[in-house]
Amino acid sequence: MKKLFTIALAAGLLVIGTQANAQIMPGAGFVHSTISGQFNGAKEDNVNYNGFYAGASYHIDLPVKGLAVTPGAYLSVLSNYNDGSDRVGSSIQTTETRTNEVALNIPVYANFSTYIPNYPGGAFVYLGPTFQMGLSSKSHLEGSGVLETSQDTDYYAENFYNRFDLFLSIGAGGVIGNLLITVGYNQGLLNLYAGDTADTYYHHSNLLFGLNYKF
C-alpha cells in the first residue's frame, strides 16, 4: 500500500505539472469519522472522531464537456474523547481517554459538473479513490480513584494500526460563483488492524462537509 500511495502522489503531481490551465482550489471543512470492526471475533462499539481537513485540489478540465479530474492533497486532524466511571467497592474509578489522529489524504476524483439555468452557479458530483497515509495516531489515558494511572499509546509504533488506507469516495455539491460547497462520504476498503489476533478488523468511514474556492 505504501508503494501504491507513492505512485498515486507522483502521478497526481505529474498531471498537475503538465496542465497549464489547472485551477487551484484551496479548501477546508469538517470531518466526522467512524472506526468500526471486531476484535477476536467479537464486534466492538464504533469509535467516533470529529475534526477538520484543509488543503487544496486542482481542477483539470477534460475534453468532454462537464468532465474534469481533481487530484488534491489534504491534511486531516481528528480527535476522540471518552470518559467513564465504575464503582469499585465503596470507591469510584474514573478514566478519561483522548485520542488524536493526523493523516495526509490524496484524493483523485472524476468530477462531472453542470450549470443550472437562472441560477448563479451549478452543481457537481464526484467519484474516485482517496489514498491516506497516517502521520500520527496516539491516545492518552488518565485514571483516578482506586488506581491512579497515566498511559500513552502510539498505535503506529506498537503496530496496532496500519498507516495506509484506501477509500472509495463519493460526493456532491453546489457552485456559487467561485465557491464550491461539498458533502462527501469516504468508505475505507483496507483493514486498519496490523496485529496478529485472528478474526480482527477495523475500517474507517468519513462524512465530510467542506468549502473550496476556485481561482
Secondary structure, 3 states (H helix, E strand, C coil): CHHHHHHHHHHHHHHHHCCCCCEEEEEEEEEEEEEEEEECCEEEEEEEEEEEEEEEEEEEECCCCCEEEEEEEEEEEEEEEEEEEEEECCEEEEEEEEEEEEEEEEEEEEEEEEECCCCCEEEEEEEEEEEEEEEEEEEEEEEECCCCEEEEEECCCCCCECCEEEEEEEEEEEEECCEEEEEEEEEECCCCECCCCCCCEEEEEEEEEEEEECC
